[in-house]
Amino acid sequence: MNKNLRTIDKSLKIFLSIYIIVITIGVTIGLSFVRLTTSMTPKGTIERFKGSEDVENSDFEIKENYPKPISEMLLTTHNHILGLSFIFLSIGLIFYFNSIIKGFWKTILMIEPLISVVVSFGSIWLMRFVHQDFVYLTIISAILMYLSFYIMAFVSLLDLRKTF
């Protein structure tokens, strides 16, 4: 297939550009929620899923976070794996037709977020029920996942912008 983002019809370029901007806004809002609920720290992430440290017996002290029950863990995992996989499918398909990054790196950037979404949410389960040090696997895989997404979005928008 000889099509690339530079050569498609102007109306499709506009549509794809707006779509990429909208999903990028949505992903960024999701990251803002992560920042709000975890402070983007290992300790904050552990507390989000395993619960806050026990507070001394006091009538006025209440735990900030309780351990997430299995039902909430299942719902969070289900929603995120399904939702993010569709986001990564759509940005990956658009990115596939870019003319800037080719070969090995194109393939890595397209596949990496799909692998990382499973690793990220799998490691949350491991952190919650096995050992809290799995938080570092969660953080590393999430960084790779979002970095891949933002690179694909940026490169695709850059390629769509040409001859706009």
KAQUISUL-V835255 format. One record per residue. N is the residue number from 1. RES is the residue in one small letter. SS is DSSP state (alpha for helix, beta for strand, coil for the rest). D_CENTER is the distance of its C-alpha to the mean C-alpha in Angstrom with 1 decimal. Layout:
BEGIN
n: {N:N}
res: {RES:RES}
ss: {SS:SS}
d_center: {D_CENTER:D_CENTER}
END
This chain:
BEGIN
n: {1:2:3:4:5:6:7:8:9:10:11:12:13:14:15:16:17:18:19:20:21:22:23:24:25:26:27:28:29:30:31:32:33:34:35:36:37:38:39:40:41:42:43:44:45:46:47:48:49:50:51:52:53:54:55:56:57:58:59:60:61:62:63:64:65:66:67:68:69:70:71:72:73:74:75:76:77:78:79:80:81:82:83:84:85:86:87:88:89:90:91:92:93:94:95:96:97:98:99:100:101:102:103:104:105:106:107:108:109:110:111:112:113:114:115:116:117:118:119:120:121:122:123:124:125:126:127:128:129:130:131:132:133:134:135:136:137:138:139:140:141:142:143:144:145:146:147:148:149:150:151:152:153:154:155:156:157:158:159:160:161:162:163:164}
res: {m:n:k:n:l:r:t:i:d:k:s:l:k:i:f:l:s:i:y:i:i:v:i:t:i:g:v:t:i:g:l:s:f:v:r:l:t:t:s:m:t:p:k:g:t:i:e:r:f:k:g:s:e:d:v:e:n:s:d:f:e:i:k:e:n:y:p:k:p:i:s:e:m:l:l:t:t:h:n:h:i:l:g:l:s:f:i:f:l:s:i:g:l:i:f:y:f:n:s:i:i:k:g:f:w:k:t:i:l:m:i:e:p:l:i:s:v:v:v:s:f:g:s:i:w:l:m:r:f:v:h:q:d:f:v:y:l:t:i:i:s:a:i:l:m:y:l:s:f:y:i:m:a:f:v:s:l:l:d:l:r:k:t:f}
ss: {coil:coil:coil:coil:coil:coil:coil:coil:coil:alpha:alpha:alpha:alpha:alpha:alpha:alpha:alpha:alpha:alpha:alpha:alpha:alpha:alpha:alpha:alpha:alpha:alpha:alpha:alpha:alpha:alpha:alpha:alpha:alpha:alpha:alpha:alpha:alpha:coil:coil:coil:alpha:alpha:alpha:alpha:alpha:alpha:alpha:alpha:alpha:coil:coil:coil:coil:coil:coil:coil:coil:coil:coil:coil:coil:coil:coil:coil:coil:coil:coil:coil:alpha:alpha:alpha:alpha:alpha:alpha:alpha:alpha:alpha:alpha:alpha:alpha:alpha:alpha:alpha:alpha:alpha:alpha:alpha:alpha:alpha:alpha:alpha:alpha:alpha:alpha:alpha:coil:coil:coil:coil:coil:coil:alpha:alpha:alpha:alpha:alpha:alpha:alpha:alpha:alpha:alpha:alpha:alpha:alpha:alpha:alpha:alpha:alpha:alpha:alpha:alpha:alpha:alpha:alpha:alpha:alpha:alpha:alpha:coil:coil:alpha:alpha:alpha:alpha:alpha:alpha:alpha:alpha:alpha:alpha:alpha:alpha:alpha:alpha:alpha:alpha:alpha:alpha:alpha:alpha:alpha:alpha:alpha:alpha:alpha:alpha:alpha:alpha:alpha:alpha:coil:coil:coil}
d_center: {29.5:30.4:28.1:25.7:24.0:27.0:29.5:28.2:29.9:29.4:28.5:25.7:24.5:24.5:22.7:19.9:19.6:19.5:16.9:14.5:15.3:14.8:11.3:10.4:12.2:10.4:6.8:9.0:10.8:8.1:7.7:11.4:11.8:10.2:12.7:15.4:15.2:14.8:16.1:13.4:16.2:16.9:19.6:17.7:15.0:18.0:19.9:17.1:17.4:20.9:22.6:24.5:27.5:30.7:32.6:36.3:38.4:38.8:39.4:37.2:34.1:31.3:28.1:25.1:22.7:24.0:22.6:20.3:22.4:21.6:21.5:18.7:16.8:17.4:16.4:13.1:12.3:13.8:12.2:8.5:9.5:11.6:9.8:6.6:9.3:11.3:9.1:8.7:12.4:13.5:12.2:13.4:16.7:17.2:16.4:18.8:21.6:21.2:24.3:23.0:21.1:22.8:23.3:21.7:18.9:18.1:17.8:15.7:13.1:13.1:13.1:10.9:7.4:9.4:11.0:8.3:6.8:10.5:11.2:8.8:10.3:13.6:14.0:13.6:16.6:18.3:18.0:19.3:22.1:23.0:22.6:20.7:20.3:17.5:15.4:15.6:14.0:11.1:10.9:11.5:9.1:6.1:8.0:8.7:5.4:4.8:8.6:9.0:7.5:9.6:12.5:12.7:12.7:15.3:17.4:17.6:18.6:21.0:22.5:22.9:24.6:27.3:30.4:28.9}
END
